[in-house]
Amino acid sequence: MIKYQVGDIVKFKKTHPCGGEYWEVLRTGIDFRVKCIQCGRIVMLPRPKFEKSVKSIISKKSP
């Protein structure tokens, strides 16, 4: 199981309608809150859907 932290930048399998590929993790837990880096849209996703959607972690926040 991959540990995600607030501040991580992730790339989803599908692009956002604005064309953005990269998302910043704002909240972790049962639900994830992520923000599109390109347009600033904030979306809440349940953990299973978030983990299924992530293609790769672009940058990890250092502890």
C-alpha positions as CSV (number, residue, x, y, z in Angstrom):
1,M,0.0,0.0,0.0
2,I,1.4,3.4,-1.0
3,K,1.3,6.2,1.6
4,Y,0.1,9.5,0.2
5,Q,0.8,12.7,2.1
6,V,-0.6,16.2,1.9
7,G,1.4,18.2,-0.6
8,D,2.2,15.2,-2.9
9,I,1.8,15.8,-6.7
10,V,0.2,12.9,-8.5
11,K,-0.7,12.2,-12.1
12,F,-4.1,10.5,-12.9
13,K,-4.8,8.0,-15.6
14,K,-7.3,10.4,-17.2
15,T,-6.8,14.1,-17.8
16,H,-9.0,16.8,-16.3
17,P,-11.5,18.4,-18.8
18,C,-9.3,21.6,-18.6
19,G,-6.4,19.6,-19.9
20,G,-4.5,19.4,-16.6
21,E,-2.7,16.1,-15.8
22,Y,-1.2,16.9,-12.3
23,W,-3.1,17.1,-9.0
24,E,-1.9,18.2,-5.6
25,V,-3.2,16.2,-2.6
26,L,-4.8,18.6,-0.1
27,R,-6.3,16.0,2.3
28,T,-5.9,12.3,3.0
29,G,-8.0,9.8,4.9
30,I,-11.3,8.0,4.0
31,D,-11.8,10.7,1.3
32,F,-9.0,12.5,-0.6
33,R,-9.3,16.2,-1.6
34,V,-7.1,17.0,-4.6
35,K,-6.6,20.2,-6.6
36,C,-5.9,20.5,-10.3
37,I,-2.6,22.3,-10.7
38,Q,-3.7,23.9,-14.0
39,C,-7.2,25.3,-13.3
40,G,-7.3,25.1,-9.4
41,R,-10.5,23.0,-9.3
42,I,-10.8,21.1,-6.0
43,V,-12.4,17.6,-6.1
44,M,-13.2,15.1,-3.3
45,L,-12.7,11.4,-4.1
46,P,-13.3,8.3,-2.0
47,R,-10.0,6.5,-1.2
48,P,-10.7,3.4,-3.4
49,K,-11.5,5.6,-6.5
50,F,-8.4,7.9,-5.8
51,E,-6.0,4.9,-5.5
52,K,-7.4,3.4,-8.7
53,S,-7.1,6.7,-10.6
54,V,-3.5,7.4,-9.7
55,K,-1.0,6.6,-12.5
56,S,2.1,7.8,-10.8
57,I,3.5,10.1,-8.0
58,I,5.4,13.0,-9.5
59,S,6.8,14.5,-6.4
60,K,6.7,13.4,-2.7
61,K,6.6,15.9,0.0
62,S,9.6,15.4,2.3
63,P,8.7,14.6,5.9
